[in-house]
Every structure is written in structure tokens, then in C-alpha cells.
Amino acid sequence: MTDAEALKRDAAAKALTFVEDGMRLGLGTGSTAKHFVDLLAERVRGGLRVIGVPTSEVTRKQAESLGVPLTTLDETPELDLTIDGADEIDPDLNLIKGGGGALLREKIVAAASGRMIVIADQSKMVDALGRFPLPIEVNMFGLAATRRAIETVLAKAGCSGPISVRTKADGHVFVTDGGHMILDAACARIPDAAGLASRLHSVPGVVEHGLFIGLATFAIIASPGGAEIVGRVGH
Ligand SMILES: O=C[C@H](O)[C@H](O)[C@H](O)COP(=O)(O)O
């Protein structure tokens, strides 16, 4: 395992200490969340009783193959705890998510959870969000018009870098689990993440965006010195 993967696993292992018997869990997506599901499955094999809602088809398949009992938000609309990774984490624990394209289900699941623990290695901590291109999930209908409206909103919010349609390694357009496309907005720095989050929601055609404002309860950040709990600055 590379050093980076070992750090992700450390964060995931610490998050597992917050999981209690009988919990209803949101299971995140991405390389860090994958470690958590692996470790959770070991505990399940040892007798831990939990039930999980996966945030993507990838996580659903992983959890299923490892024998983690799954449910849906339709059957279980309230969850105790979601554990998920992030692409960027600011000092207020606002996040950019969606590097793996799972932001829509991730946000629905996090919002349905009493608590959300973000797990990451230290490279994800930033002073201000925006260096990681902001994923914006859009309906395929009217793409050019939606894109122009998003450009206008981004410019008014002081972040007007180029926007690109996400493609896969084979050059084909990336399609989310929900059947939508992703626009990645290179903002460089987002001066007011909460303001931009609500403005983006006002654009018809925007299904969801990767700004997670006020959803994280705390973060577990792994560095070579160990995995530490990080709360919101001032809390
Ligand atoms: O859509 C993907 C998710 O938001 C991931 O949680 C995020 O991209 C972080 O992934 P990773 O743990 O692989 O860096």
C-alpha cells in the first residue's frame, strides 16, 4: 500500500470507532470511503450489526460483495451516521465533493444522516475552497443554456475560470448514476462558498453541485503523525 493509501486507511479506521451496533450508516464513495467499507465489512463478519445506504453504484457493489447489509433511503429515510471522503475541506468544514461523480447521492445521504464524518488525508485541507474544480451535476437537456447560466452565476460570485464537460478516460462523456452530466468549474478560489452554493441552485438544469455547506459534523484527517479529529474553527 502506498503512503497515501495508508493515510486514507488510518482515517477510515478511526472513523470506524464511531460506529455502534445497530447503526444505520451512509456509505460514502471514493478511494478513502472504499477503505472504510473494507474495514466495516471486517467488523460485520465479526458480528457487528449495521445497515448501510450506499452513495453510488460502485459502493453498492463493493458493500454487497463484502456482505455488508444494505438498505435504501426509501426503506430507511433517517440514518445515524454517514462516513464519506472529500476533495477539499476548509476550516469551517465546508467541502468540495464529487471528484468521483457521486455528489448527488452523497449529498442526499449526508442530509438524511444525523451526523456526517469526513475522512481524508491531510492533502485535502485548504484555506479556501476552489483549487479543486467544482463539480456541478446538470441535466442533459439544454446543456449549452445551463452552462451559460452557470458561467454568469460563477462570474457574479467572483470565480470565473473555464468550465469543462467531464469525460471518461476513453473520451466519452461521463454520466452519473442518476443519468446526468458533470460540468467541472475551475474556480481557483471561491470567495463565498455558501453564497455560490445557493446561487447555483437557482439555475434551472443544475441538479446538484459539489459544495457541501454545513453538512460535516467533524473530519478525521490523517497525517504521518496519526489520524486526528478536526472540528469547525471556533467550535
Ligand atoms: O464523488 C466522489 C466523492 O465526492 C469522493 O468522496 C471524493 O471525490 C473524494 O474521493 P477520494 O477519497 O478518492 O479522494
The ligand as an ORCA input file, in Angstrom:
! r2SCAN-3c Opt
* xyz 0 1
  O     -17.778     11.713     -5.955
  C     -16.888     11.352     -5.203
  C     -16.766     11.739     -3.816
  O     -17.238     13.009     -3.509
  C     -15.468     11.401     -3.103
  O     -15.788     11.251     -1.764
  C     -14.396     12.441     -3.262
  O     -14.146     12.630     -4.643
  C     -13.101     12.029     -2.550
  O     -12.593     10.876     -3.139
  P     -11.205     10.257     -2.685
  O     -11.388      9.712     -1.321
  O     -10.953      9.181     -3.711
  O     -10.182     11.349     -2.775
*
